[in-house]
Amino acid sequence: MLQPQHYSTAHHFDNLFNIFSNARFLNKEGLGGELPFFIHSFPVAKQPEVETGIHSLLRRLQMNGIEVVEINLYSVCIDILKRENLFEQILNRETALPKQRLLRVLSGPLNIDTSVIPEIHQRLEKQSAKIVFLTGIGAVYPVIRSHTILNNLQTLVGDLPLVMFFPGTYNNHSLTLFDQLKDDNYYRAHNLNDYKL
């Protein structure tokens, strides 16, 4: 587990800029036949700094001619609920519903196969990005789980590098959301915290 005091947001995001602006990264060289999926994990306590770092990183990359599309899962879910005229209803009932009931209510309109993935696909189609940033992972838990998104995005992003910003720990095999909820799924993603070009 990466402790907040050992995580320098500025240092990590300077390093990410250097990685993402490198031709080897953009050309997907040195991946050994693996998918261009990458995870940058960070301590949950650093979430506000990381969000600021992501927006700064997006601007820096775009100023260098590298188009990046950010898919914020939380925003995607809110947009779907608003489009279905459910957002206000759910907000009004959220505190009155038991957690499991709320999850069941949300699972219909936020079904991964019929709503969320098609919405992400539509957003990606409109872009000519070289990199995809996936954010908002912690904000949508437990409605949407990171392994479900990663498993489904493979067909959507094709050979575009996909970078997931993950609040927790990634140990090159499994994810631990918020450094508390261990996911037993195996991930074949490159760990950006120790990635070398």
FISEMI-238371 format. One line per field, with one value per residue: residue number from 1; x, y, z of N, C-alpha, C in turn. Coordinates in Angstrom, 1 decimal. Atoms other than C-alpha are relative to their C-alpha. Layout:
N
k <- (NUM  ...);
n.px <- (X  ...);
n.py <- (Y  ...);
n.pz <- (Z  ...);
ca.px <- (X  ...);
ca.py <- (Y  ...);
ca.pz <- (Z  ...);
c.px <- (X  ...);
c.py <- (Y  ...);
c.pz <- (Z  ...);
END
This chain:
197
k <- (1  2  3  4  5  6  7  8  9  10  11  12  13  14  15  16  17  18  19  20  21  22  23  24  25  26  27  28  29  30  31  32  33  34  35  36  37  38  39  40  41  42  43  44  45  46  47  48  49  50  51  52  53  54  55  56  57  58  59  60  61  62  63  64  65  66  67  68  69  70  71  72  73  74  75  76  77  78  79  80  81  82  83  84  85  86  87  88  89  90  91  92  93  94  95  96  97  98  99  100  101  102  103  104  105  106  107  108  109  110  111  112  113  114  115  116  117  118  119  120  121  122  123  124  125  126  127  128  129  130  131  132  133  134  135  136  137  138  139  140  141  142  143  144  145  146  147  148  149  150  151  152  153  154  155  156  157  158  159  160  161  162  163  164  165  166  167  168  169  170  171  172  173  174  175  176  177  178  179  180  181  182  183  184  185  186  187  188  189  190  191  192  193  194  195  196  197);
n.px <- (0.8  -0.7  0.4  0.1  -1.2  -1.1  0.5  -0.1  0.8  -0.7  -1.0  0.6  0.6  -1.1  -0.4  1.1  -0.1  -1.1  0.4  1.0  -0.4  -1.1  0.5  0.1  1.3  1.1  0.0  0.2  -1.2  -0.5  1.1  0.0  1.2  1.1  0.8  -0.5  0.8  -0.9  0.7  -0.7  0.7  -0.4  0.7  1.3  -0.2  -0.5  1.0  0.1  -1.2  0.0  1.0  -0.6  -1.1  0.5  0.4  -1.3  -0.7  0.8  -0.4  -1.4  -0.1  0.6  -0.9  -1.1  0.6  0.4  1.4  0.4  1.4  0.2  1.3  0.3  1.1  1.0  0.7  0.8  1.2  0.9  0.5  1.0  1.2  0.7  0.7  1.1  0.9  0.0  -1.0  0.7  0.8  -0.9  -0.6  1.0  0.3  -1.2  -0.2  1.1  -0.2  -1.2  -1.0  0.2  1.1  -0.5  -0.8  0.9  0.6  -1.0  -0.5  0.7  -0.4  -1.5  -0.4  -1.3  0.1  1.0  -0.1  -1.2  -1.0  0.5  -0.2  -1.5  -0.3  0.5  -1.0  -1.3  0.1  0.0  -1.4  -1.1  -1.0  -1.1  0.0  1.3  -0.1  1.2  0.0  1.3  0.2  0.5  1.3  1.1  0.0  0.0  0.9  -0.9  -1.3  -1.1  -0.3  1.1  -0.3  -1.2  0.3  0.9  -0.6  -1.0  0.5  0.3  -1.2  -0.8  -1.4  -0.3  -0.4  1.0  -0.6  0.9  -0.4  0.7  -0.2  -0.3  -1.3  -0.2  -1.3  -0.3  0.9  1.3  0.3  0.6  0.6  -0.1  -1.0  0.8  0.8  -0.8  0.7  -0.7  -0.2  -1.4  -0.1  -1.2  -0.2  -1.3  0.0  -0.7  -0.8  -1.4  -0.1  -1.2  0.1);
n.py <- (-1.2  -1.2  -0.9  -1.4  -0.8  0.5  -0.2  -1.4  -0.2  -0.7  0.9  1.0  -0.5  -0.4  1.3  0.5  -0.8  0.5  1.3  -0.2  -0.8  0.8  0.7  1.4  0.3  -0.2  1.0  1.3  0.9  0.6  0.6  1.5  0.6  -0.3  -1.1  -1.3  -0.5  -0.5  -0.4  -0.8  0.1  -1.1  0.1  -0.6  -1.3  -0.9  -0.1  -1.4  -0.4  0.8  -0.6  -1.2  0.5  0.6  -1.1  -0.7  0.9  -0.1  -1.3  0.1  0.9  -0.7  -1.1  0.7  0.7  1.4  0.0  0.9  0.0  0.5  0.6  0.0  0.9  -0.7  -0.9  0.9  0.5  -1.2  -0.4  1.0  -0.2  -1.2  0.3  0.8  -0.7  0.7  -0.6  -0.7  1.0  0.8  -0.9  -0.2  1.2  0.6  0.2  0.9  1.4  0.8  0.0  1.1  -0.4  -1.0  0.7  0.7  -1.1  -0.6  1.0  0.0  -1.0  0.0  1.3  -0.2  0.4  -0.7  -1.5  -0.6  0.2  -0.7  -1.4  -0.2  0.2  -1.2  -1.1  0.2  -0.2  -1.4  -0.5  0.6  0.0  1.0  0.7  -0.1  0.0  0.5  -0.6  0.1  1.4  0.1  -0.6  0.9  1.2  1.3  0.1  0.5  0.5  -0.2  1.1  0.1  -1.0  0.4  1.1  -0.4  -1.1  0.6  -0.1  -1.4  -0.9  0.6  -0.1  -1.3  0.1  -0.3  -0.2  -0.1  -0.7  0.9  -0.4  1.2  0.6  1.0  0.6  0.6  1.2  -0.2  -1.4  -0.2  -1.3  -0.7  0.8  0.8  1.0  0.7  0.6  1.3  0.2  -0.2  -1.1  0.0  -1.4  -0.4  -0.9  -1.2  -0.5  0.5  0.2  -0.5  0.1);
n.pz <- (0.0  0.1  -1.1  0.5  -0.2  1.0  1.3  0.4  1.2  1.0  0.6  0.8  1.3  0.9  0.6  0.9  1.2  0.8  0.6  1.0  1.1  0.6  1.3  -0.3  -0.7  1.0  1.0  -0.8  0.1  -1.3  -0.8  0.0  0.5  -1.0  0.4  -0.5  -1.2  -1.0  -1.2  -0.9  -1.3  -0.9  -1.3  0.0  -0.6  1.0  1.1  0.6  0.8  1.2  0.9  0.6  0.8  1.2  0.9  0.4  1.0  1.3  0.7  0.4  1.1  1.1  0.5  0.7  1.2  -0.3  -0.3  -1.0  -0.4  -1.4  -0.3  -1.5  -0.2  -0.8  0.9  1.0  -0.8  -0.3  1.3  0.4  -0.8  0.4  1.3  -0.2  -0.9  -1.3  -0.9  -1.2  -0.8  -0.8  -1.0  -1.0  -0.7  -0.4  -1.4  -0.5  0.5  -0.5  1.0  1.0  0.9  0.9  1.0  1.0  0.8  0.9  0.9  1.2  0.9  0.1  0.5  0.6  1.4  0.8  -0.2  -0.3  1.1  1.2  -0.2  0.2  1.4  0.7  -0.3  0.6  1.5  0.3  -0.3  0.7  -1.0  0.0  -1.4  -0.8  -1.4  -0.7  -1.4  -0.7  -0.3  -1.4  -0.2  0.5  -0.8  0.5  1.2  1.1  -0.5  0.9  0.9  1.0  1.0  0.7  0.9  1.1  0.8  0.9  1.4  0.3  0.2  0.9  -0.3  -0.6  -1.4  -0.9  -1.3  -1.0  -1.2  -1.0  -1.4  -0.8  0.3  1.1  -0.3  1.3  0.2  -0.5  -0.4  -1.3  0.0  -1.3  -0.8  -1.0  0.7  0.9  1.1  0.3  1.5  0.5  1.0  0.8  0.4  -0.4  -1.2  0.3  -1.2  0.2  1.4  0.7  1.4);
ca.px <- (0.0  1.3  1.2  0.0  3.2  5.3  3.2  4.2  1.4  3.5  6.3  4.0  2.2  5.5  6.5  3.1  3.6  7.0  5.6  2.6  4.4  7.1  6.8  7.5  4.4  2.2  3.4  2.8  6.3  7.7  4.4  5.3  2.1  0.0  -2.9  -2.1  -3.9  -2.3  -3.2  -2.0  -2.9  -2.8  -3.7  -7.3  -6.3  -4.7  -7.9  -8.4  -4.8  -5.0  -8.1  -6.3  -3.2  -5.3  -6.8  -3.3  -1.9  -4.7  -3.8  -0.1  -0.5  -2.9  -0.5  2.0  -0.4  -1.4  -5.2  -6.6  -10.2  -11.2  -14.0  -15.2  -17.4  -19.2  -20.1  -21.2  -23.5  -25.0  -25.5  -27.3  -29.6  -30.4  -31.2  -33.5  -35.2  -34.2  -31.5  -33.8  -36.0  -33.0  -31.5  -34.8  -35.2  -31.5  -31.5  -34.8  -33.7  -31.6  -28.3  -29.0  -32.3  -30.6  -28.1  -30.9  -32.6  -29.4  -28.5  -31.2  -30.5  -26.7  -26.5  -22.9  -23.8  -26.9  -26.1  -22.7  -20.5  -22.7  -22.4  -18.6  -18.5  -20.5  -18.1  -15.0  -16.4  -16.6  -12.9  -9.7  -7.7  -4.3  -4.9  -8.0  -8.1  -10.6  -11.4  -14.2  -13.6  -14.1  -17.1  -19.2  -18.3  -20.2  -22.6  -19.8  -16.7  -13.3  -12.9  -16.2  -15.2  -11.7  -13.1  -15.6  -13.4  -10.9  -13.2  -14.0  -10.6  -9.0  -5.3  -5.5  -3.6  -6.1  -5.0  -7.1  -6.7  -7.4  -7.9  -6.2  -3.4  -2.4  0.2  0.6  -2.0  -4.9  -6.6  -7.5  -10.0  -9.6  -6.8  -9.6  -11.6  -9.5  -10.6  -9.8  -9.8  -6.4  -5.5  -3.1  -2.5  0.8  1.5  2.4  3.8  6.8  6.6  9.8  10.0);
ca.py <- (0.0  3.4  5.7  9.3  10.7  8.7  9.8  13.1  14.1  16.6  14.1  11.4  13.6  15.0  11.3  10.5  13.5  12.2  8.7  9.8  12.2  9.6  8.2  4.7  4.9  6.4  3.8  1.0  -0.3  -2.6  -4.1  -7.7  -8.3  -7.2  -4.8  -1.1  -0.9  1.0  1.7  4.6  3.9  6.6  6.9  7.8  10.8  12.3  12.2  16.1  16.6  13.8  15.3  18.6  16.7  14.9  18.2  19.8  16.7  16.8  20.5  19.8  16.9  18.8  21.7  19.2  17.9  14.7  14.4  12.7  11.8  11.6  9.2  10.1  7.2  9.3  11.9  9.1  7.7  11.1  11.9  8.6  9.1  12.6  11.5  8.9  11.5  9.5  11.7  13.9  11.0  9.0  12.0  12.5  8.9  8.1  8.6  6.7  3.6  0.9  0.6  -2.8  -1.5  1.6  -0.6  -2.6  0.6  1.9  -1.4  -1.1  2.3  1.9  -1.6  -2.0  -3.8  -1.8  1.7  2.4  0.8  2.1  5.6  5.3  4.0  7.0  9.4  7.7  7.7  11.4  11.8  11.3  10.7  9.0  8.1  7.4  8.4  6.5  8.4  8.5  4.8  5.3  7.5  4.8  2.0  -0.3  0.4  -0.2  -2.2  -1.6  -5.1  -5.0  -1.8  -3.1  -6.3  -4.5  -1.6  -3.9  -4.0  -0.3  1.3  -1.2  -0.4  3.0  3.3  3.2  4.7  4.1  6.4  4.1  5.3  2.5  0.0  -2.0  -4.6  -5.7  -8.5  -7.3  -4.0  -2.9  -0.1  2.5  0.2  -1.8  -3.7  -6.3  -7.4  -11.1  -10.6  -10.8  -7.7  -7.7  -4.0  -2.2  -0.4  3.2  3.7  1.6  1.8  2.2  3.1);
ca.pz <- (0.0  -1.0  2.0  1.3  2.8  0.2  -2.7  -4.3  -6.7  -8.5  -9.0  -10.2  -12.7  -14.1  -14.6  -16.2  -18.6  -19.6  -20.2  -22.1  -24.3  -25.2  -28.8  -27.4  -25.2  -28.0  -30.4  -27.8  -28.0  -25.4  -24.3  -25.1  -26.9  -23.9  -24.3  -23.8  -20.5  -17.7  -14.1  -12.0  -8.4  -5.7  -2.0  -1.5  0.7  -2.4  -4.5  -4.7  -5.7  -8.2  -9.8  -10.2  -11.5  -14.1  -15.5  -15.5  -17.3  -19.9  -20.7  -20.8  -23.2  -25.4  -25.6  -26.9  -29.6  -27.8  -27.8  -24.7  -24.0  -20.3  -19.5  -16.0  -15.0  -12.4  -15.0  -17.5  -14.8  -13.9  -17.6  -18.2  -15.2  -16.3  -19.8  -18.5  -16.2  -13.1  -11.6  -9.4  -8.4  -7.2  -5.4  -3.6  -2.6  -1.9  1.8  2.3  0.4  2.0  0.3  -1.4  -2.7  -4.1  -5.8  -7.4  -8.5  -10.1  -11.7  -14.3  -15.8  -15.2  -16.7  -17.8  -21.1  -22.2  -20.9  -19.6  -22.3  -25.2  -23.6  -23.4  -26.9  -28.2  -26.4  -27.8  -31.4  -31.3  -30.5  -32.3  -29.2  -28.8  -25.1  -23.0  -19.4  -17.2  -14.0  -11.4  -10.5  -6.7  -7.1  -8.9  -6.6  -5.9  -8.8  -11.3  -10.6  -12.1  -13.4  -15.2  -17.0  -17.9  -19.3  -21.4  -22.6  -24.4  -27.5  -27.3  -27.1  -29.4  -29.5  -27.9  -24.6  -21.8  -18.5  -15.4  -12.4  -9.4  -5.8  -3.9  -4.7  -7.8  -7.2  -10.9  -10.4  -8.3  -7.3  -3.8  -3.9  -1.2  0.1  1.8  -0.8  -2.5  -5.9  -6.6  -10.4  -12.2  -14.2  -17.1  -17.0  -16.7  -13.4  -14.1  -10.6  -11.6  -15.4  -17.4  -21.0);
c.px <- (0.9  -0.5  -0.1  1.3  1.2  -0.5  0.0  -0.8  0.7  1.1  -0.6  -0.6  1.0  0.5  -1.0  0.1  1.2  -0.3  -0.9  0.4  1.2  -0.6  -0.1  -1.4  -1.1  0.0  -0.2  1.1  0.4  -1.0  0.0  -1.2  -1.2  -0.8  0.6  -0.9  1.0  -0.8  1.0  -0.8  0.5  -0.8  -1.3  0.0  0.4  -1.0  -0.2  1.2  0.1  -0.9  0.6  1.2  -0.5  -0.4  1.2  0.7  -0.7  0.4  1.4  0.2  -0.6  0.8  1.1  -0.5  -0.4  -1.4  -0.3  -1.5  -0.1  -1.4  -0.1  -1.2  -1.1  -0.9  -0.9  -1.2  -1.1  -0.7  -1.1  -1.3  -0.8  -0.8  -1.2  -1.0  -0.1  0.9  -0.7  -0.8  0.9  0.6  -1.0  -0.3  1.3  0.1  -1.0  0.2  1.1  1.0  -0.2  -1.1  0.4  0.8  -0.8  -0.7  0.9  0.4  -0.7  0.4  1.5  0.5  1.3  -0.1  -1.0  0.1  1.4  1.0  -0.5  0.3  1.5  0.4  -0.4  1.0  1.3  -0.1  0.1  1.4  1.0  1.2  1.1  0.1  -1.4  0.3  -1.3  0.1  -1.4  -0.3  -0.6  -1.4  -1.2  0.0  -1.2  -0.9  0.7  1.3  1.1  0.2  -1.0  0.3  1.2  -0.3  -0.8  0.6  1.0  -0.5  -0.3  1.2  0.9  1.5  0.4  0.5  -1.1  0.7  -1.2  0.6  -0.7  0.3  0.2  1.4  -0.2  1.3  0.5  -0.9  -1.4  -0.2  -0.6  -0.6  -0.1  0.9  -0.8  -0.8  0.8  -0.9  0.7  0.2  1.5  -0.1  1.3  0.2  1.4  -0.1  0.8  0.8  1.4  0.3  1.3  -0.1  1.3);
c.py <- (1.2  1.0  1.4  0.8  -0.4  0.3  1.5  0.2  0.7  -0.8  -1.1  0.5  0.6  -1.3  -0.5  0.9  -0.5  -1.3  0.2  0.8  -0.6  -0.8  -1.5  -0.4  0.2  -1.0  -1.4  -0.9  -0.5  -0.6  -1.5  -0.6  0.2  1.2  1.3  0.5  0.3  0.5  0.9  0.0  1.1  -0.2  0.8  1.5  1.0  0.3  1.5  0.4  -0.7  0.5  1.3  -0.4  -0.5  1.2  0.8  -0.9  0.0  1.3  -0.1  -0.9  0.6  1.1  -0.6  -0.8  -1.4  0.1  -1.1  0.2  -0.5  -0.6  -0.1  -0.9  0.6  0.9  -0.8  -0.5  1.1  0.4  -1.0  0.1  1.2  -0.2  -0.8  0.6  -0.7  0.7  0.6  -1.0  -0.8  0.9  0.2  -1.2  -0.7  -0.3  -0.9  -1.4  -0.7  -0.2  -1.1  0.3  1.1  -0.6  -0.7  1.0  0.5  -1.0  -0.1  1.1  0.1  -1.4  0.2  -0.3  0.9  1.5  0.6  -0.2  0.6  1.5  0.3  -0.1  1.2  1.1  -0.2  0.1  1.4  0.6  -0.6  0.0  -1.0  -0.7  0.2  0.0  -0.5  0.5  -0.2  -1.5  -0.1  0.5  -0.9  -1.3  0.0  -0.3  -0.6  -0.4  0.1  -1.1  -0.2  1.0  -0.4  -1.1  0.4  1.0  -0.5  0.1  1.4  0.8  -0.6  0.1  1.3  -0.3  0.4  0.1  0.2  0.6  -0.7  0.5  -1.3  -0.6  -1.0  -0.6  -0.9  -1.3  0.3  1.5  -0.1  1.4  0.6  -0.6  -0.8  -1.1  -0.7  -0.7  -1.3  -0.2  0.3  1.0  -0.1  1.4  0.4  1.1  1.2  0.5  -0.5  -0.3  0.7  -0.1  -0.7);
c.pz <- (0.0  1.0  -0.6  0.2  -1.0  -1.4  -0.3  -1.3  -1.1  -0.7  -0.9  -1.3  -0.9  -0.7  -1.0  -1.3  -0.8  -0.6  -1.1  -1.2  -0.8  -1.2  0.3  0.6  -1.1  -1.1  0.5  -0.2  1.3  0.9  0.0  -0.4  0.9  -0.5  0.6  1.1  1.1  1.2  0.8  1.3  0.9  1.3  -0.1  0.6  -1.0  -1.1  -0.5  -0.8  -1.3  -1.1  -0.7  -0.9  -1.4  -1.0  -0.5  -1.1  -1.3  -0.8  -0.5  -1.3  -1.2  -0.6  -0.8  -1.2  0.2  0.5  1.0  0.2  1.4  0.0  1.5  0.2  0.8  -0.9  -1.0  0.7  0.2  -1.3  -0.5  0.9  -0.3  -1.3  0.1  1.0  1.4  1.0  1.3  0.8  0.9  1.1  1.2  0.9  0.6  1.5  0.6  -0.3  0.7  -1.1  -1.1  -0.9  -1.0  -1.1  -1.1  -0.9  -1.1  -1.0  -1.3  -1.0  -0.2  -0.3  -0.8  -1.5  -0.9  0.1  0.1  -1.2  -1.3  0.2  -0.2  -1.5  -0.9  0.2  -0.7  -1.5  -0.4  0.1  -0.9  1.0  -0.2  1.3  0.6  1.5  0.6  1.4  0.6  0.5  1.4  0.2  -0.5  0.7  1.0  -1.2  -1.2  0.6  -1.0  -0.9  -1.1  -1.2  -0.8  -0.9  -1.2  -0.9  -1.1  -1.5  -0.4  -0.4  -1.0  0.4  0.6  1.5  0.9  1.4  1.1  1.3  1.1  1.4  0.9  -0.4  -1.1  0.2  -1.2  -0.2  0.4  0.5  1.4  0.1  1.3  1.0  1.0  -0.7  -1.1  -1.1  -0.4  -1.5  -0.3  -1.1  -0.8  -0.5  0.5  1.1  -0.3  1.1  -0.1  -1.5  -0.6  -1.5  -0.6);
END
